[in-house]
Amino acid sequence: MKQLESGIDNQMFNFEDLENILKRLDFVVGGNWEYDHAFFDYEIEKDHEKYVFLRIPVTTEIGNLDEQDAHVRIGKPFVLSHRFESGTDQQGISANAGATFNQFASPEDPDSEVEPQYVDEAEQVLQNVERALLH
C-alpha cells in the first residue's frame, strides 16, 4: 500500500454528488462498504496474478451512506496492490460440489509493494479527481 498526498484529503461532500462525479471518472464503490464508510476504487491493473487499485476512502459525517442526504469526509487516497499465489490454493476447501467453485487462490501478499508505474498512474488519475472535485 502506498498513501498519496492530495488536495481532496479531508474534504467533505454530499455522498450522492461525490459518487456521481467519481463514476464519470471510472470509480466504483467497493463491495465492502458499510453504513458509515466506503471506498471508491479505480482499477489500474488486474490479471490472474495481481490487482492494483487507486482507493479513495470516505467516512460519514452526516447520516448513513444509504440515506439521500448523507455527507462524507474523504480520507487519504492510496494505491493498493494484491498479488495472488500461482497454481492451486493450498488452503482451499475441497468438497464434491464445492470443488468446482473454490478455485480462487488466496492472496500471496495482500499488501504487496506497489510498483512505481502504478503509483505514477494513480497520481495522474488523482489529479483528474482533484480537478473534478475542487475546481
N, C-alpha and C positions, 0 to 999 in steps of 0.2 A: 504494500500500500504506500502511496506517495501523496501527501497532502499538497494542495495547491493554494497559493495566495490569490485572492480575488476580491474585487470590489463588491460582489454580491454577498459575501460572508456577513452574517448578522443583519441582513436587510429583511424587512417584513413585507409580506404580500398577501392579498386575498388568494386562497389556495386555488380556487377555480380559475382565476385570471392567470396565475402562475402556470398552472397545468396547461392551459390553452396556448400560452406563449411557448412553453418548452416542448409541447407536442409538435409545433411547427418546426422546431429545430431537431426533431427526431429523438426526443427523450420519451421515455415511458416511465410510469410509476411502477417501481419494482413490486413483485408479488408478495413481499414480506412486509407490507405496510400495516400499521396499527392505527387506532383512532387518534393517537397523539403524536405519531411520527411516520415518516415515509422517506423513500429515496427515489429521486429521479435518476434514471440510468440512461446513458448514451453508450451504445455498443461500438467499441473501437475495433475489436478483433474477436473472432470466435471460430474455432475449429475443433477437431477431435482431441487436441492436446491441451488447449488452454482457452480462456476467455479473458478479455480485458474491457473494463467499463470505466467511463468517467461517471462518477456518482456525486449527486448533489443532495445532501441530507436536509430535511426540513422537520421542524417540530412545531406543534400547535401552540399558539399564544392565546387564541380566542376560539372557543368551540372545539369540535371534533372534525376530523377530515371528511366524514360523511355528511356534514352539515353545509348548507349552501353558503353561509357567511363565515366559514372558518378562515382564520388568518394564521399564517405560518411564518416562522423565522428560519431563514436559510443558515445552515451550518457551513463549516469549512469543506469545500469540494475536495474530492480525492480521486486518484486513479487506483483501481483495484484489479489485481491480476490473480487468477486461479489457474494452476497447472494440474492436469489430470494424469493419473497413472496410465502407462501404456499396457495393453494386454488385459487380462482378466482381473476383476476386482477380487482380491484375496479375502476380503471380509464380507463379500456379498452373501446374500441369503439364497440358497437354492431349495426349491421345492418343485414338485411336478408342475403345478400351474404357474408358480411364481418365477420359475427359471427363465421363461421367455421374457418377462418384464423387468427383471433385476439385472440388466446387462450394463448399467451405467457405472463407471468406475468412481470411486471416492476421490476427493481431491488429494493429489500427491503433496502439494504445497498450497494450502488455501490462502496464503498471504505471500506469494512469491514476489521476487524482485521485479519491479516494473522497468521494462527496457526503455532507454531514452527516446526512441522514436514514438513510443506510445505516450510518453509524458509530453512530448512536443505536440502531438496531435490533440491531446486533451487540452493543452493550453490554448491552442488555436480555437477549438470548439468553445472553450470557456470565454474567450474574447467575444465570440458571437453572442453568447448568452448575456454577457455584460452589456453589449450594445443594445440588445433587445429589451433588457430589463431596466437599465439605468439611463438611457438616453431618450 
